[in-house]
Amino acid sequence: MQGPFDRGRTGSRRTCWRPALPLLIALMTLPLLTGVAFAHAVAAGDKGYIQEISGINVLPFIYLGAKHMVTGYDHILFLFGVIFFLHRMKHIGIYVSLFALGHSTTMLLGVYFNVGINSYIIDAIIGLSVVYKALDNMGAFQRWLGFQPNTKIATLVFGFFHGFGLSTKIIEYNISSDGLVPNLLAFNVGVEIGQLLALGAILIVMGYWRRTRSFWRHAYTANVIMMTAGFLLIGYQLTGLFVAA
């Protein structure tokens, strides 16, 4: 069975076009250099705002949701992995919608029913989702298991975990029950707006890169970098868990 990287082993790979790869590496590794611990953290000012306000505040929560998504590099890394080999907008829409469905469901229900998970554990699982998708893109599961796990189910399931990561943080900040449902819905709308903005930026970079002859030459390296970022996140969070215990 021909894997995704096998399809790229053509004469077109002989031409080395390099500018896209450094940009890609910077996109994936800069957040790690600025503090991996803040994968799902809310800024101190936003934390204070969430704790102090009460009542319905639709626009502020839309802003907070959008800000979280566009600065949440773990979300962006996972989305990057999900669409890495997707070319048709129909397929991209399906996978992004599955991720959004999972993310939204657990975020809303988790906060509403006060279901929280240890933040270190859930962020480590989110790091695992990045590792999983990178390995999937590299064809590792086909080689190791002899079959391809269902990518749509995996995207939905990991979307659930990403949503729990956010709901856990919101619960820790003791959001007011006054106006809770409208504020959560507004926050979720903001998250989806932020996701669309992040997705648009990724698609622009990927679309430009895919038109060059070096996409297949550097695709494997890009996924190795993404996998490494996921492992760093897992290690950091597990270290925090043991230190805090």
N, C-alpha and C positions, 0 to 999 in steps of 0.2 A: 504493500500500500504506500502510495507516494505521500510524503508529509509536506507541510507548508513550505519548509525550507528546501526540499528537493525540487519543488516547482521553480525555484529561483535559480537553480544551478544551470544557467544558460550563458551564452556568450555575452549577454548584456551586463553580466556582473563583472566583466573584466575591466570595465571603465569605472574608476574610483571617483565618486563625487562625494566630498566629505563635509561640506558646510552644515548639512542637516544633523549629522550625528552629534557634534559638540553641543548644538542647541538642545537636542533631545536629552543628552546626558545632564546638561545644566538644569533642564526642567525637572528631571527626576531626582537629582541629588542635592540641589540647593536647599530644599527644606530640611534634609538630614543634617546639613551643616549648621542650620540655624536653630536646631532644637527638635529632635525626634519625639520628645516627650509630649509635644503639644498636638498630637494627631487629631484629637477630638476636643482639645481644650477650648474654652471660650475666653476671650480676652478679659483682663481684670475689670476694665470699664464696663464691658457688656455684662459681666457677671453681676456687678453691683446694680446695674440697671434692671436686670431680670429680677433680682431679689427685692428691689425697692418698689417697683411699680405694681399697680393693681388695676383691675378693670380691663376693658377691651382696648387694645393698642395695636390695631391691624398693621399700619404702615411700619412702625418700628420693628415689629416682629418679622415682617417680610424682609426688611433690610438685614436683620440679624441672621435670618435663614440663608439669604443669598450670600452674605459675607462668610458664613461658616463653610458653605460649599466651595466657593472659589478659593478659599485659603486652606481648605481641608485636603492636603496633598495625598492622603491615603485614598480618599474617594477618587481623586484625579488619576492616581496611578492605576487603580483598579479599572476605571473607565478606559484609560489608555490601553490597558491589556485587553479589555473586552472587545474594543473596536479595531485592534491592531490589524487583523486580517479581514475585516469586513469592508466591502467596497460599496455595496448597494445601500442607499438610504433606507430602504424597506427593512433590511436586516439590522441595520444600526438602530432604527426606531424600535424594533422588537426587543432587542437586548437592553437598550437603555430604558425602555418602558418596564421590563421585568425587574431591573435593578431599582427603578423608582418605586415600583409597587412594593417590593420587599422593604426598601428603606423607609417609605412612608408608613407602611403598616405597623412595623415594630416601634417606630419613633412615636407615633400618635398613641397607640395602645399602651406602650410601655410607660409613657408619662401619665396617661389618663388613669391607668390601673396601678400606678406606682410600682412597676416591675423593673427593678434595677439589677444590673450585673456588675460585679467588681470591674472597675474601669481598667485595671491592668490586664485582666483576663480578656475582656472584650476587645481592647485595642490590640492585644497579641493575636486574637483570632482574625481581626481585620488585617493585620500584617500577613497572616497566613493566607488570606484571600488573595493578596497581591502575589505571594509566592506561587500559590496554586495556579493562578491565571498565567503567570510567566512560564511555568512548567508546561501547562497546557499548550501555550503558543509554540513551545519548543518541541512539541510532539513527544514529551517524556512519558505520558500515560499510555500512549499507543505502544511504545517500546517496552515499558515495564509491565503493563497489564494485558497487552494484546488487544485492547479495544479503547474507544474514545468515550469517556464519560459524557453524559448529556450536558452540553454547555449551557443550555437554557435553564435547566434546573439548578445548575451550579450558580449561575448569575442571580437567580431569584433567592436561593438560600443564603448566599453571601450578602445579598441586599438586606435580608432580615438582620444579619449581624451588624452591618453598618448602621442600620436604624437603631438597634439597641445601644450602640456606642454613643449616639447622640442623646437618646432618651436617658441614659444613665447619667450623663453630665447635667442635663436639665433638672433631673430629680435632685441631684446633689445641690443645686442652686436654689431649691425651695421656691419654685415658681408659684405665684399666688393662684389660688383656686378661683378667685374672682375674674371671670372672663377667660378661664383656662381654655375651653374648647375653641372659641374664635381665635385666640392668640396662637394656639398650637396649629390650627389650620392655616393661619397667616404665615407662621414660621415655615410650615411645610411648603406653601406656595413659594416663599422666598428660596427655600432649598432647591426646588425644581427650576426656578429662574436661574439660580447660580449654577445648577448642573447644566442647563442649556448654554450658558455663557462659557463654562469650562469646556463643554463638548464642542462648541463652535471653534474655540481656539485650537483644540486638539485636532479637529478635522482639517483646519486650515494648514497646520504644520504637516499632518500626515498626508494630506492631498498633494502638497508641494513635494514632499519627500518621495511619495510613491511614483511621481512622474519622472523621477530621475532613475538612472541605471544602477544606482548603488543601494536601492532599498533592500534587495535580498542579500547584498553583501554585508550589511550592517544590522539586519533584522535580528539575527541571533544574538549579537552583542547587546542590542537594546534590551532584549528580554532578560539577558543575564544581569544587566544592571538593575532592571526592575525587580528581579528575584532577590538580588543582593539587598536592595532597599527594604524589601519585605522582611528579610531575615534580620536586618538591623533593627527594624521596628519590633519584631517579635522578641529579640534578645533584650532590647532596652526595657520593654514592658515587663518581661518575666523577671529581670533583675530588680525592677522597681517593686514587683510583687513580693519577692523574697526579702528585700530590704525593709519593706513596710510591715512584714509579718511579725 
